[in-house]
Amino acid sequence: MQAEKFHEALGLTGITVTKLDGSAKGGILLAIANQLAVPVRFIGIGESAGDMQPFAAEEFTDALLGLNERD
């Protein structure tokens, strides 16, 4: 709902998540991007500005599904 209100007020052109630390946030990120029809541009994977990285859909999906985990 919050993303919808921001989009209505400002016309979002993309999504950035500053601290992506779990699959729950990952799942909702994809749902919001799909519902608003805007791309995910950047994700943060840590605590500092240096931890921001461009969003890579295939890598993100593999991580979300646990496909790139090493034994």
N, CA, C and O atoms as a GROMACS GRO file, in nm:
protein
  284
    1MET      N    1   0.083  -0.119   0.000
    1MET     CA    2   0.000   0.000   0.000
    1MET      C    3   0.088   0.126   0.000
    1MET      O    4   0.059   0.223  -0.070
    2GLN      N    5   0.195   0.123   0.078
    2GLN     CA    6   0.283   0.239   0.086
    2GLN      C    7   0.346   0.268  -0.050
    2GLN      O    8   0.353   0.384  -0.091
    3ALA      N    9   0.390   0.165  -0.120
    3ALA     CA   10   0.450   0.185  -0.252
    3ALA      C   11   0.348   0.241  -0.350
    3ALA      O   12   0.381   0.326  -0.432
    4GLU      N   13   0.224   0.193  -0.342
    4GLU     CA   14   0.119   0.245  -0.430
    4GLU      C   15   0.098   0.394  -0.408
    4GLU      O   16   0.085   0.471  -0.504
    5LYS      N   17   0.095   0.436  -0.282
    5LYS     CA   18   0.075   0.578  -0.250
    5LYS      C   19   0.191   0.664  -0.300
    5LYS      O   20   0.170   0.772  -0.354
    6PHE      N   21   0.314   0.615  -0.283
    6PHE     CA   22   0.430   0.688  -0.335
    6PHE      C   23   0.420   0.699  -0.486
    6PHE      O   24   0.445   0.805  -0.543
    7HIS      N   25   0.382   0.590  -0.552
    7HIS     CA   26   0.372   0.589  -0.698
    7HIS      C   27   0.264   0.686  -0.745
    7HIS      O   28   0.284   0.758  -0.842
    8GLU      N   29   0.151   0.687  -0.679
    8GLU     CA   30   0.043   0.780  -0.715
    8GLU      C   31   0.089   0.926  -0.699
    8GLU      O   32   0.059   1.010  -0.784
    9ALA      N   33   0.160   0.954  -0.592
    9ALA     CA   34   0.201   1.091  -0.563
    9ALA      C   35   0.319   1.138  -0.648
    9ALA      O   36   0.325   1.254  -0.688
   10LEU      N   37   0.414   1.048  -0.674
   10LEU     CA   38   0.539   1.090  -0.736
   10LEU      C   39   0.567   1.030  -0.873
   10LEU      O   40   0.649   1.082  -0.948
   11GLY      N   41   0.500   0.922  -0.907
   11GLY     CA   42   0.529   0.854  -1.033
   11GLY      C   43   0.665   0.786  -1.029
   11GLY      O   44   0.760   0.834  -1.091
   12LEU      N   45   0.676   0.677  -0.957
   12LEU     CA   46   0.803   0.608  -0.941
   12LEU      C   47   0.856   0.559  -1.075
   12LEU      O   48   0.780   0.519  -1.163
   13THR      N   49   0.988   0.563  -1.089
   13THR     CA   50   1.054   0.512  -1.210
   13THR      C   51   1.137   0.388  -1.182
   13THR      O   52   1.193   0.328  -1.274
   14GLY      N   53   1.146   0.349  -1.056
   14GLY     CA   54   1.222   0.231  -1.019
   14GLY      C   55   1.218   0.212  -0.869
   14GLY      O   56   1.172   0.298  -0.794
   15ILE      N   57   1.267   0.096  -0.826
   15ILE     CA   58   1.267   0.060  -0.685
   15ILE      C   59   1.410   0.031  -0.640
   15ILE      O   60   1.486  -0.034  -0.711
   16THR      N   61   1.445   0.081  -0.522
   16THR     CA   62   1.571   0.050  -0.457
   16THR      C   63   1.538   0.001  -0.317
   16THR      O   64   1.463   0.066  -0.244
   17VAL      N   65   1.595  -0.112  -0.279
   17VAL     CA   66   1.579  -0.164  -0.144
   17VAL      C   67   1.715  -0.151  -0.077
   17VAL      O   68   1.814  -0.207  -0.126
   18THR      N   69   1.721  -0.079   0.033
   18THR     CA   70   1.850  -0.048   0.093
   18THR      C   71   1.908  -0.159   0.178
   18THR      O   72   2.030  -0.164   0.196
   19LYS      N   73   1.827  -0.248   0.229
   19LYS     CA   74   1.883  -0.361   0.304
   19LYS      C   75   1.796  -0.484   0.280
   19LYS      O   76   1.694  -0.505   0.345
   20LEU      N   77   1.840  -0.562   0.185
   20LEU     CA   78   1.767  -0.683   0.149
   20LEU      C   79   1.826  -0.797   0.231
   20LEU      O   80   1.931  -0.852   0.197
   21ASP      N   81   1.756  -0.832   0.339
   21ASP     CA   82   1.815  -0.928   0.433
   21ASP      C   83   1.734  -1.054   0.453
   21ASP      O   84   1.756  -1.126   0.550
   22GLY      N   85   1.639  -1.082   0.364
   22GLY     CA   86   1.563  -1.204   0.383
   22GLY      C   87   1.469  -1.231   0.268
   22GLY      O   88   1.441  -1.143   0.187
   23SER      N   89   1.422  -1.353   0.262
   23SER     CA   90   1.335  -1.390   0.151
   23SER      C   91   1.198  -1.323   0.156
   23SER      O   92   1.134  -1.306   0.053
   24ALA      N   93   1.152  -1.285   0.277
   24ALA     CA   94   1.023  -1.217   0.287
   24ALA      C   95   1.030  -1.083   0.213
   24ALA      O   96   0.939  -1.049   0.137
   25LYS      N   97   1.136  -1.006   0.237
   25LYS     CA   98   1.151  -0.880   0.165
   25LYS      C   99   1.171  -0.905   0.016
   25LYS      O  100   1.121  -0.830  -0.068
   26GLY      N  101   1.242  -1.010  -0.017
   26GLY     CA  102   1.266  -1.043  -0.157
   26GLY      C  103   1.138  -1.073  -0.231
   26GLY      O  104   1.119  -1.028  -0.344
   27GLY      N  105   1.051  -1.148  -0.168
   27GLY     CA  106   0.924  -1.182  -0.231
   27GLY      C  107   0.835  -1.061  -0.251
   27GLY      O  108   0.774  -1.046  -0.356
   28ILE      N  109   0.828  -0.977  -0.150
   28ILE     CA  110   0.743  -0.858  -0.161
   28ILE      C  111   0.802  -0.759  -0.262
   28ILE      O  112   0.728  -0.687  -0.328
   29LEU      N  113   0.934  -0.755  -0.274
   29LEU     CA  114   0.998  -0.668  -0.372
   29LEU      C  115   0.950  -0.702  -0.512
   29LEU      O  116   0.917  -0.613  -0.590
   30LEU      N  117   0.947  -0.829  -0.544
   30LEU     CA  118   0.901  -0.871  -0.677
   30LEU      C  119   0.753  -0.841  -0.697
   30LEU      O  120   0.712  -0.801  -0.806
   31ALA      N  121   0.674  -0.862  -0.593
   31ALA     CA  122   0.530  -0.834  -0.603
   31ALA      C  123   0.505  -0.685  -0.627
   31ALA      O  124   0.421  -0.649  -0.710
   32ILE      N  125   0.576  -0.600  -0.556
   32ILE     CA  126   0.558  -0.454  -0.572
   32ILE      C  127   0.602  -0.411  -0.711
   32ILE      O  128   0.532  -0.335  -0.777
   33ALA      N  129   0.717  -0.459  -0.756
   33ALA     CA  130   0.767  -0.422  -0.888
   33ALA      C  131   0.667  -0.465  -0.996
   33ALA      O  132   0.642  -0.391  -1.091
   34ASN      N  133   0.611  -0.583  -0.981
   34ASN     CA  134   0.513  -0.633  -1.078
   34ASN      C  135   0.384  -0.550  -1.074
   34ASN      O  136   0.332  -0.512  -1.178
   35GLN      N  137   0.334  -0.524  -0.955
   35GLN     CA  138   0.209  -0.450  -0.941
   35GLN      C  139   0.219  -0.308  -0.994
   35GLN      O  140   0.127  -0.258  -1.059
   36LEU      N  141   0.332  -0.242  -0.968
   36LEU     CA  142   0.348  -0.103  -1.011
   36LEU      C  143   0.407  -0.091  -1.151
   36LEU      O  144   0.412   0.018  -1.208
   37ALA      N  145   0.451  -0.203  -1.207
   37ALA     CA  146   0.514  -0.206  -1.339
   37ALA      C  147   0.634  -0.112  -1.347
   37ALA      O  148   0.650  -0.034  -1.442
   38VAL      N  149   0.720  -0.120  -1.244
   38VAL     CA  150   0.845  -0.044  -1.242
   38VAL      C  151   0.958  -0.141  -1.212
   38VAL      O  152   0.938  -0.240  -1.142
   39PRO      N  153   1.078  -0.113  -1.266
   39PRO     CA  154   1.189  -0.205  -1.245
   39PRO      C  155   1.254  -0.190  -1.107
   39PRO      O  156   1.247  -0.084  -1.045
   40VAL      N  157   1.315  -0.297  -1.062
   40VAL     CA  158   1.401  -0.290  -0.945
   40VAL      C  159   1.537  -0.247  -0.997
   40VAL      O  160   1.593  -0.310  -1.086
   41ARG      N  161   1.590  -0.139  -0.943
   41ARG     CA  162   1.716  -0.085  -0.994
   41ARG      C  163   1.836  -0.123  -0.909
   41ARG      O  164   1.939  -0.164  -0.963
   42PHE      N  165   1.825  -0.111  -0.778
   42PHE     CA  166   1.938  -0.140  -0.690
   42PHE      C  167   1.890  -0.213  -0.566
   42PHE      O  168   1.776  -0.199  -0.522
   43ILE      N  169   1.981  -0.295  -0.510
   43ILE     CA  170   1.956  -0.358  -0.381
   43ILE      C  171   2.078  -0.339  -0.293
   43ILE      O  172   2.191  -0.335  -0.341
   44GLY      N  173   2.053  -0.328  -0.164
   44GLY     CA  174   2.160  -0.320  -0.066
   44GLY      C  175   2.170  -0.453   0.004
   44GLY      O  176   2.070  -0.512   0.045
   45ILE      N  177   2.293  -0.501   0.017
   45ILE     CA  178   2.312  -0.633   0.078
   45ILE      C  179   2.389  -0.625   0.209
   45ILE      O  180   2.433  -0.727   0.261
   46GLY      N  181   2.405  -0.504   0.262
   46GLY     CA  182   2.479  -0.487   0.386
   46GLY      C  183   2.444  -0.354   0.451
   46GLY      O  184   2.338  -0.297   0.426
   47GLU      N  185   2.534  -0.307   0.533
   47GLU     CA  186   2.509  -0.188   0.613
   47GLU      C  187   2.562  -0.058   0.553
   47GLU      O  188   2.516   0.049   0.592
   48SER      N  189   2.657  -0.063   0.460
   48SER     CA  190   2.721   0.059   0.411
   48SER      C  191   2.679   0.091   0.268
   48SER      O  192   2.622   0.008   0.198
   49ALA      N  193   2.709   0.214   0.227
   49ALA     CA  194   2.676   0.257   0.090
   49ALA      C  195   2.746   0.170  -0.013
   49ALA      O  196   2.695   0.150  -0.123
   50GLY      N  197   2.864   0.119   0.021
   50GLY     CA  198   2.938   0.032  -0.070
   50GLY      C  199   2.871  -0.103  -0.093
   50GLY      O  200   2.909  -0.177  -0.183
   51ASP      N  201   2.772  -0.133  -0.012
   51ASP     CA  202   2.700  -0.260  -0.026
   51ASP      C  203   2.582  -0.250  -0.124
   51ASP      O  204   2.512  -0.349  -0.145
   52MET      N  205   2.561  -0.134  -0.182
   52MET     CA  206   2.458  -0.119  -0.285
   52MET      C  207   2.511  -0.175  -0.415
   52MET      O  208   2.627  -0.154  -0.450
   53GLN      N  209   2.425  -0.245  -0.488
   53GLN     CA  210   2.465  -0.301  -0.616
   53GLN      C  211   2.348  -0.298  -0.712
   53GLN      O  212   2.233  -0.300  -0.670
   54PRO      N  213   2.378  -0.292  -0.842
   54PRO     CA  214   2.270  -0.299  -0.940
   54PRO      C  215   2.195  -0.430  -0.923
   54PRO      O  216   2.254  -0.533  -0.890
   55PHE      N  217   2.067  -0.426  -0.946
   55PHE     CA  218   1.983  -0.545  -0.933
   55PHE      C  219   2.006  -0.638  -1.051
   55PHE      O  220   1.996  -0.596  -1.167
   56ALA      N  221   2.036  -0.763  -1.022
   56ALA     CA  222   2.053  -0.866  -1.126
   56ALA      C  223   1.944  -0.970  -1.103
   56ALA      O  224   1.952  -1.050  -1.009
   57ALA      N  225   1.843  -0.969  -1.187
   57ALA     CA  226   1.724  -1.052  -1.166
   57ALA      C  227   1.756  -1.201  -1.154
   57ALA      O  228   1.703  -1.268  -1.065
   58GLU      N  229   1.841  -1.253  -1.240
   58GLU     CA  230   1.869  -1.396  -1.236
   58GLU      C  231   1.942  -1.435  -1.107
   58GLU      O  232   1.907  -1.536  -1.044
   59GLU      N  233   2.040  -1.357  -1.067
   59GLU     CA  234   2.113  -1.385  -0.942
   59GLU      C  235   2.019  -1.374  -0.822
   59GLU      O  236   2.024  -1.455  -0.731
   60PHE      N  237   1.934  -1.272  -0.824
   60PHE     CA  238   1.839  -1.253  -0.715
   60PHE      C  239   1.743  -1.371  -0.703
   60PHE      O  240   1.719  -1.421  -0.594
   61THR      N  241   1.690  -1.416  -0.817
   61THR     CA  242   1.597  -1.528  -0.817
   61THR      C  243   1.664  -1.655  -0.767
   61THR      O  244   1.606  -1.729  -0.687
   62ASP      N  245   1.786  -1.681  -0.813
   62ASP     CA  246   1.860  -1.798  -0.766
   62ASP      C  247   1.881  -1.794  -0.616
   62ASP      O  248   1.864  -1.895  -0.547
   63ALA      N  249   1.918  -1.677  -0.564
   63ALA     CA  250   1.940  -1.663  -0.420
   63ALA      C  251   1.810  -1.680  -0.343
   63ALA      O  252   1.807  -1.743  -0.238
   64LEU      N  253   1.704  -1.623  -0.395
   64LEU     CA  254   1.573  -1.632  -0.329
   64LEU      C  255   1.526  -1.776  -0.320
   64LEU      O  256   1.465  -1.817  -0.221
   65LEU      N  257   1.556  -1.854  -0.424
   65LEU     CA  258   1.514  -1.994  -0.427
   65LEU      C  259   1.619  -2.089  -0.371
   65LEU      O  260   1.598  -2.210  -0.365
   66GLY      N  261   1.734  -2.033  -0.329
   66GLY     CA  262   1.840  -2.115  -0.273
   66GLY      C  263   1.913  -2.198  -0.377
   66GLY      O  264   1.968  -2.303  -0.344
   67LEU      N  265   1.915  -2.153  -0.501
   67LEU     CA  266   1.977  -2.231  -0.608
   67LEU      C  267   2.127  -2.210  -0.621
   67LEU      O  268   2.194  -2.288  -0.688
   68ASN      N  269   2.181  -2.106  -0.558
   68ASN     CA  270   2.324  -2.080  -0.571
   68ASN      C  271   2.400  -2.109  -0.442
   68ASN      O  272   2.514  -2.066  -0.426
   69GLU      N  273   2.339  -2.181  -0.350
   69GLU     CA  274   2.407  -2.216  -0.226
   69GLU      C  275   2.504  -2.329  -0.251
   69GLU      O  276   2.476  -2.423  -0.326
   70ARG      N  277   2.618  -2.318  -0.187
   70ARG     CA  278   2.719  -2.424  -0.200
   70ARG      C  279   2.706  -2.518  -0.082
   70ARG      O  280   2.674  -2.477   0.030
   71ASP      N  281   2.732  -2.646  -0.107
   71ASP     CA  282   2.726  -2.746   0.001
   71ASP      C  283   2.846  -2.738   0.090
   71ASP      O  284   2.858  -2.814   0.186
   0.00000   0.00000   0.00000
